[in-house]
Amino acid sequence: MTFLNLKTAALGAAMLITAAPSTATAEILVMGGNPEGSLFYAQSQAIASVIGQHTDDRVDVLPQSPTVFFPMFVTAEADFGLSSPIEADFAYRAIGPYEGAQGGEGYPVSTIMLGSPISLSLVVRGSSDIHSLADLEGRRVVVDYGAFAGSSITAEAALANAGLGIDDITVVSVSSYPEGVTAVIEGRADAAVGSLGSGILQQLNAAEGARILSIDPSPEAIARSQEVGSAFVPIEVPAGPVGVDTDIHALSYATTLYSRSDLSEETVTSVLDTLWEHSSQLETIHPSLATWTQDRFVDTAFVVPFHPAAIEFYREKGVWTDELEARQAELLAQ
């Protein structure tokens, strides 16, 4: 698997940020959110909008992957980012596609809050003769997403669920999640990662029809997926969403909001307080955020330590438990 050099990616992305004048009473915060057409981008825009409406701060969404914005945490060119816990764990521990990052120390990433569960699998055209993940053997599958390591990891986890590896398929390479689905639309690939609720999935459905392939939720199959990414869990998806004509299972994890570890306590607390008080507004902007609710903000499933200001905030709200404290200590000791 070939991944874009992270330092080069970070340097290129830094040039995309347009400078804006600051004021004494407001901050301009930069939030990583993946490219347009992805679910993370839409969710990041919604989160940024709510923060902007209820504080004096402005949040600019950077349409880049975590392989770009996590390195920007080091230089304070980015402040927050929406990511999968799987990719954040790799970045924090300098393993996988982030191997050797920061001299092996990893990037300064802190958990702020857990959010909505996301549903993922591989998607094919509706007219395709592919009806299961096992049917992908020998087919053209988008597995190499370049700098978008999260999508590459998801593709490998979905294949592993069916007992397949990259040697069992023809690898198709693209540069982003939306481009993967576009490759299916254009006939350059038979399957690519599909994130339920993403705009590009709707484009596939309008052009060629869409079929999300069900994963095997058995413990044995999930264990194979978790060898690729430990945070993956199965989720049942009832028929109804684009690409889901019958009840299926998909891979899932909690979409998580991260910050750079040295972000000020005042800023972290302000963001948390805003999203805590106005979380119900999120789903009016994007329906996938209907499950971005207070009861999900903290959970022992987190894989990167919480920011100290976040812990203090959740303690004051009465939701920081002994179990969470033990998990935090475990992660800090690793």
N, C-alpha and C positions, 0 to 999 in steps of 0.2 A: 504494500500500500504506500502510495506517495503522498506526502502531505507538504503543503506550501511552507517554506521557511517562515517561522513565526515572526522573527525580527523584521524581515522584509515586509510581511503583511502589516505589521503594526506601523511601520514607517509610512507605508502607502496610505493607510487609513487615516493617519494623523493629518494628512494633507486635505482630507475631505471635510474637516471641521471648519466651519466658517466662524471667525472670531466675531464677538459681539460685545458692545460696551457693557460693563457691569455698573451697578449702582450700589450705594451704601446699604440699601435695605433688601437687596435681592441677590440671589446667586443664579448663575447659569450652570445647570448640571447637565452632564452628558451621560446618556443611558444607551448601552449597546442593546440592539434588538433584532438582529438578523435582517436580511434584505426584504424588500417589498414582495408580497405574494406569500410570505411565510406566516404561520399563525403567531409566532413570537413577535414579528414586526407589528401585527395588528394589536396584540395584547400590550406591547410596549407603548404604542401610541395612546392606547386607552389609559394606561397607568400614568403616563406623562401628562395627559390632559387633566386628569383628576388632581394630580399634584399642583399643576399650574393654576387650576381654578380656585384652589383653597389655600394656597400659600402665595407669598410674594416671589417665589422662585420660578424659573422657567426651566423645563426639561427638554433638551434637544435629543431626539432619538437618532443614534448612529446606526445606519442600516448595514451592519457588519456582524460577522460571526464572533463567538468567544475567542477563537484563535487570534483575532485581531484586537478585541477590546480588553481581554484579560491582560495582555502585555501593556496596554495603555493605562492600566491601574497603577503600574510602577511609576509612570511619569505624571500621574494625576491628570492625564488628558481625557480620561473617562472616569466616571464616578460610580455608576451603577451598571447592571446588566442583567438581562433575563437569559437564563441558561438551564440546560438539563443538569441535574445533580451528577450525572455520570461524567459529563465533560468537565464540570467544575471540580470534581474530585481528582480527575487526571491533571488538571491545571494546577491545583493546590499541591499535589504530591509530585509533580514533574514526572509523570509516567505516561505511557501510551503515546499519543501524538504530541504530548508536551514533554517528552523525555528530555532531560537536561536543561529545562527552562530555568533561567536565573541561576545558572551554575549548579542545577540540581536541587535548588531550594524551593522551586515552584513559585507561583504568582501570589501576591498578597490579596487573596480572596476571602471574604467573610460572608456568611449567610445573614440575610436580613429577614426574609419571610418566605415560607412555602406557600404556594398558590394552587391553581387549578390543576387537576390531573389531566394529562394529555394522552391521547390515544394514537398509536402509531403501528403501522405495518407496511408491507409492500403493496403497491397498487399497480393494477394492469388496466388495459383498455377493456371496456365493457363487452366488446365483441371477441375478446381473446379466448383461446381454448385453454387458458391457464386458470385453474379453479382452486388450486392449493399451493402452498409454499413448496411442497415437494415437486410440483409440476415445473418448477423453475430450473431444475437440473438441465444443464446444457443450453439454457436461454441467456439472452443479453440482459444483465441486471446492473443498474447503476449502484455501484458500491464505493467507488472512489469519488468523494466530493471535495477533493482538494483541501482548502483551508477550513471547510465546514465539517470539522471532525465529528461533530455530533451526529450528522446524517450518515457518515461512513460507519460509525459505531452502531447506529440503529439498523442499518442494512445488514451488517454482519451478524447482529443479534437475531434478526428475523430469520436469516438463513440458518443460523445455528439451531434455532428452534426446531427446524425441520431436519436437522442432522446434515446440513449442507455447509460447505465452506467456499471460499473464493475459487478454489481449484475445480469446483463442480459446476461453475457457471462461466459465462463470458463477461468479463468485467468491462463496464462502460464508465468512463470518467467524465465528470462535469465539474463546474466551479461553485455551485450553490444548490441548496435544496430546491428552489423553484425551477432551476435549470434541469434538475433530474426529472421532474414531472413533465417538463416541456419536451424532454427527449422521448418520453413515452407518447406524448401527443403527436410528435413529428415522426414517430416510427423508428427512431434511432435506438430505442431500448424497449424491451418487453416489460420491464418492471422497474420501479423506483420507490423510494421511501415516500409514503403518503401520510400526512398529518391531518387527522380529521378536523374539519373546520377551517382549513387554510384556503386562501383565495385561489391559489394555483390548482388545487384539487377540483374546485368548481369549474375552472376553465377546461380541465381534462374531461369532466363530466359533460360539459356543453359541447365539446368538440367530438369526442369519441365514446362517451360513456365512461364510467369509472367503476372498478371493482376492487375493494379492499380485501386482501387475502387474510383469512382468519389464521391466527396462531394457534398452537396446541397449548392449552392451559395446564396440562399435566405437570406434576412436580419435576419429572425427568426432563421434559422439554424446556421448562422455565429455567431449570438449572443450567442447561446448555446456553441459554440466552444470558444468564447472569454471569457466566464465565467471561462473556464479552463486556458486560456492564452490570455491576452488582446491584444497581438501584432499579433495574427493570422488574416490574411485577405485571401479572396479567390483569386485564380489566374486561368486563363484559360490555359489549356495545350492542344495544337493541337495534333492530332494523329501523331505518329512518334517515340517518345522516347521508350526505352525498357519498356514494360508493358502498353503502351498506344496505342491501336489499333484504337480507335475512340476519338474524341474530348471529354475531360473531364474537370472538375474543381478539384483543389487541395487546400489544406491549404498552406499558404505561409507566409514568413517574410523575412526581409533583413538579410542575414548572416552578422554578425558584428564583427569587430576586436576590442578587448578590451585590455587594459593594466592595470598593477597595478597602483594605483593612485599616488604613490611616484616615479614612473619612471622618470628619469631626462628629463628635457625639451629638452636637446640636442639630446637624443636618440629618443624621440617621434618625434621631428622635422625631424630627419634624415630618420626615417622609412616612415613618411608621404611624405616627398619630393621624396623619391625613388619610392614609389608606385604611386604618382601623375604623375611623369615624365615617368614612365615605365609601367603603367597599361595595355597598349596594348599588352605587352609581356606575360601577364598572360594567355590569352586564347590560346597562342601557346603551353603552358605547359598542360593546362586542359581546354577543351571546355566550361565547365560550368562557367568559369570566363570571358567569352565574355561580360557579363553584369557587370563586376566589373569595372565601368567607373567613370570618374571624376564627372559626373552629379549626381551620386548616393551617393557620399561620405558623404554628409551632407543632412539631411532631418528632418523635425519636428517629424517624427515617432520614433526618438530615445527615449529610456526609462531609460537610465542611463546617468548621466551628462558627458559631454565631458571633457577630460583632458585639463587643461588650455593652455598647449602648442599647442594642436590641435586647440583650438579656435583661438589662435593667428595666427597659420598657415593659417587657412581658411579665417581669416580677411585679411591677406596679399594677398590671392588669390582672394579676392573680392566676396566670396560666403557665408560669414557669415551674415545672415540677422537679422532684428529686430525680426522676428517671431522665429528664432532659439534662439536668446538671451532671449526672453520671455519664451520659453520652457525650456531653461537651468535654468533660475531663478525659474521656477515652480518646477522643479525636486529637486533643491538644498533646496527649502523651505519645502519639504515633510518630 
